[in-house]
Amino acid sequence: MSVSASKFEKAINESGIAKIKWWKDWDKNDWNGRKGWSTKSGDPQGLLLHHNGGAATESTKPEDNKDCSKDDNGAKFVNRHPDFNSPASQFFLRRCGKLDVNAYTQCYHAGKGDFTGTDWAGHKIPKDSGNGYLLGVEIASKGKKNDFTEAQWETLTKLAITLKELYGWKDLSTYYFPRHKDWAGGRKNDIQASNKFVQGKFEEYGQLWDGKIPPYDSVLAAQEDKTIANKAVFRLTNRLHDIGFGKSTPVIYEQTWPNKNYGLWCDANGVDADAVYSEQVHFDIFSNIEKYWDGQVPEYDHMVAVQADSETAYSASWRITCRLHDIGFGAQKSIPVKGEQSWPTKNYGLWCEANGVDPDAVYSPEVHSAIFGLVSV
């Protein structure tokens, strides 16, 4: 049975997206006679990622993208394509992170294209028929480089998670979230971010664990007294969630010992769930993480320059992101992409918070040594 307009509306409103605009007639289900979806299930099979190429700026700095009204013209165009008098995509994502909802059934956005012979062939979408099978999101961008803002990535991730759960898609993989260029081939160049980069952002903003490893004794205490709801057991539950054990959203100072999540992890790893929580188990859950830093320490002067030019991708920005990842600050399953990774605002902010450093201050030699040289600040 296909998802109704009311169920779609409820899911989007409960997605955690901070700002949402519902345009008039979003629940209309027969744009230009295109009623419903062409799929056997009656629901879409994925979300096609577009950029509109008409953003007011390509700056990714938060202060340059606070004003959501800068994308009003882009939003109006996507809401009513002048050639078709219908939405040009179900969603429009402004640079401030605000999501505009234009439709919930098929409309014009995919254009000519074909998945035959690609990683998306399994969708079995007939040539030039993407509109009947895929939702679309137009993301405000200049379209000349990978310039989406962190606010956009956060909203896009929440939207992706919501749609996956709403329509029963298997996961957040590229299979369900292809780019327009993956469908249209050489005809289109959107979006500029690689699929690997998109997946990294989904991991970054889709995770619950804040990257901080709780003290072993505090986790042990929560196991011994299952009425305890401390930060340690909250972080344990989040970490278990992020590595695939559990689906709930833990609430800090309410979350007690996660019997089900921990039991699932123990079953998968050959551990007795009723045994005393050991230091080895603690290490396996929190520290058994793939390392990405190549061991090369970037020059301090380069780091200062990278922080100052926070939107450009440098090898130095890639290395500090990898290093922060490896020491527990940032999305633990995301993979920083060399040549695409710019200044890691979120990861660096987490490290600064944990170490009493002002993230907006100029990157100092002491901070450089602390991050790369394993000395305390």
N, C-alpha and C positions, 0 to 999 in steps of 0.2 A: 504494500500500500504506500502510495507516495506521500511525502511530507506535506502537510497542509500549510497555508499561509500563517495561521495562528501559531503553529508549532515552530515554524521558521522564525517568526518574530520573537517568540519567547526565548529561543536559543540564542539569537543575536543579542538580545537585551541582557541575557545572563552570562554573556561571554567574558565579562570583565573589561571590555573596551570602554574607555573613559568617556569618549564623545561620539555620539551616533546621531545622524540626521536621517529621518525617514521621509523620503520625497513622496509627494502626492501620487497616488495610483501605483505605489510600489507593489501592491498585491494584485494588480491586474494580471490575468493569466492567459491573455491571447493577443500579445503584441503582434500586429501585422498578420494576424491569423495563425501565429505560431503558438498553439495552445499546448501547454504542458511540455514534457520532455520526450525525446525519441527513444529513450532507453527502455529495456524490458521492465526494470524495476519502477519506472515512473519518476526516478530521481536522477540528478546529475552524477557523473562519474569522476569529476575532478574540478579543480579551479585553475584557469589559465591566467598567468601573470603577465600583465601589460604595463607599459608606461605611456603617459600621454604626450611627452615631449614638449609640454607647454607650461612648465612650472615657472614661477617668477624668479627663482634662484636655484642654483645647484649647491649652495652652501648647506652643509649638514650641521652647522652650529645651532644649538637649541634657540639661542637668542635671535637668530635670523628667521626662525620658523614658528614663532609663537602665535603669530596672527593668522588664524585659520581662514580669514576672509581673503587672503592673498590668492587662494585657489578657488574662489567663487566662480570665476569664468570657466575654469576647467570642469568644475562640478556641474555647472549648468549645461555645458556641451555634452558631457557624458550622460546626463539625465535625459536629454532629448537631442539625439543626433539629427541635425538639420536635414539630412538626406532621407531619413527613414521615419522621422517623427516618433521615435521610440528610444529607449535607453540604449546606449552604446556599450553598456556593461552593467552587470548586476550591482557592482560595487565601485565606488571611487574613494581612493585613500589619499587624503590631503597630507601635506608635509608636516603639519602640526600633529598628525596622528589621528585626526578625526575621520570617521568612516561614514560615507554617504551610501544609503541603501536605495537603489533605484528599481529593483525588480527581484522576484524570487523564482520566476520561471524563465524560459529561454528568451533571449533577445539578441540583437546583432553585436558581435564583437570579434569572433574568431576569424571570419573571412576565409579565403581559400587556403587550403592546407591538407596535409596527409600524414598520418602516423605510420603508414606501411613501412616496414623495414627498420623501424626505430625501437627504442626501449619502451615506447608507449603503444606498440602494435596490439598489445593484449586488450586494449579498450575496444578494438574492432569498430572504430568510428569510420563510417564511409567518407570517402574523399570529399573535401569541401563542405562537410556537414557538422563541423565542430560545435556550432551554436546549439544544436539539439542535444548535445551530450555534456557540455562543459559550462560551468559558471565562469564568469570573468571578473577580474578586478583591475581597474585602471589606477595606476599609482602615479601620483604627481611627481614629475621629474623633468629635467632638461633633456634627458635621454642621450647625453653625449658620453657619460661615464657612469660608473656605479655610485650614484649620489643619493640613494635613499637615506632618510634620516633615521636615527635610532627610534624615534617615536613611531615612524612608519613600520619599522621592522617589528616592534613590539605589538602593534595593532595587527599586522599581517599574521604574526604567529598566533595570536589569540583567535583571529578569524579562522585560520587553518585548523586549529584544534577543535573549534566549535563545529565547523563543517564536517570534519572527520567523524566526530561523535554523532552529529545529527544524521548523516547519511550512511554511517556504518562503513566508511572507508577503512582499510586495514591499518594504515599508519600515516605518518607525515612525510613519506618519501616523495622524491621527485616524480614518481609514477602518478601520483594524484595531484601534483602541483607543478605541471610543466610550464615553461616560459612560452610566450607567443612565438618566439623564434624556433622553438622545438616543433611547433605545429606548422608554421608557415615557411620554414626553411629560409632560404636566402631572401625571400620577399620582405621579411621584417627583422629588426635587430633588437627587439625588446624581449626581455629586459637585459640590461647590461651586466648585471651580476651573474656569475656562473651558478650552475645548479649546486655545486659544492658549497659555494658561499651562502646560498639560500638555506641549504640544509644546516649549515653552521649557525645561522641566525635563528632558525627554528629551535635548534638545540639550546642556544643561549637563552632565549626568552621563554622557552617552553619548560624550563627546569624550575623546580621548587627549591632545591638546596642552594644555600647562599655561598657555598664553597668553604665554609668554616668547619674544621674538624672539631667536634666536641671532645672534652676531656673524657678519657676512658672511665674514670671513677664515677663520673656523673651519669654515664649511660648504664653502668653496672648498677648504680643505685636505683635507677628507674626500672630495671629488670627485677630487682629484689623487692621493690615496693611499687606495685603496678598502679598505685593511686597518684604517683608523682607525675606532674606535668611540667617538666623543666625544659629549658632550651635544648638540652642535649638530646632528649628523646624526640623533640620536635625536629631537630636536624637529622636524626637517625631515620625518622619516618620519611622525611623529604628525600633523603639520599636513596632510600630503598625504592621510593616512588620513581625517581629519575632513572634508576638502572633497571626498571621494569617489574618491580614487585609492589603492587598496590596501585589503586586508581583514585583514592580519595585525596582531598586537599586538606592537609593538616592545619590546625589552628594553634598558633603559639599560646602556651600556657593553658591549653585545653587538651592537647594531645598527650595521652598516656602511652604506656608500652604497646607497640604495634604488633600484637600477637599474630594477626593474619599475615601482614607484610613480612615480618621476620620469619615466620614459619615457612612461607613460600621461598624465601631466600635460602633458608636452611635445607629445605628439601632439594633445591637445585644444586647445593654445594656440599651435600653429604655431611651436614652438621646436625647434631642433636639439638633441637630447638628448646628442650627443657634443661639442657646443661647450662652451667654458669657462663655468661657472656665473657669470652676470653679476649686477651689482647690480640691474639692472632686473628680472631673474627673481626675485631675492631679495625685492624689493619686492612684485612681483605675487603671490607665494605667501603672504607673511606680512602684508602691509599693505593689500592690496586688499579691505578689509572695510567693509561698509555701516555708516555712522555713525548712532547713535540719539540722542545727546545733543542737546537743542534749543538749547544755547548759554547757557541761563540758569543763573547760579550761585546755588544756594540759600543763604539766610542761614546764617551759621555757627551761631547759636543753634538754628536749626531742625535742623541736622545733629546737634548734641549731643542734642537731644530725641529724634530719630529713633533714634539709637544706643541710648539708654536704653529706649525703647519699641520693641524690635526686632521685635515680632510684628505691628505695625500697619502698614498700607500708607499712605504719605504721598507727596506729589509730590516731596518732597526725597529720599526713599529711592529713588524711581524715577529721579531725575536723577543721583544718584551711581552707581547701577547702570549707567545708560546711559553715563556718563562713563568708568567703569572698563572697561566693555566696549570702548569706542572706543579706549582706550589699551592694550588687550591683556590685560586681567585679567578672566577669566571665559569663559563659553562663547561662542565667536565667532559661532555661528549662531543662538543663542537671542535672543529679542526680549523685553526687559523690558516688562511690561504695566502701563500707568499705572492706578492705582486698585487694583492687586493686588500690586504689588511692595513687599515689606517690606525691612528692613535686609539688604543683600547680604553675609551672613557669609562665604561662600566667596570671592566676588570681592575683597572688602575684605581678607580674610586673605591672598590671593595677592599683592595690592599691598603689604601690610605686610611680608610675607616678603622681597619683592624690594627693599624700601627700609629694612629694619632697624627697623621700627616694631612695637611690641607691639599686636596687634589687640584685646587686652582692655582696654587703657588708654583713658581718656576721649579722644574725638576732639578733637584740638587745632587751634588756628588754623594752626599750621605744616603740619599734614597737610592741612587744608582748602585752603590755598594751593597745596600741592604737587600735589594732585589736580586742582583746577580752574584753577590759575593757571600751571601749567607751570614751577614752580620746584622746585629740589631740596630734599630734607629734610636 
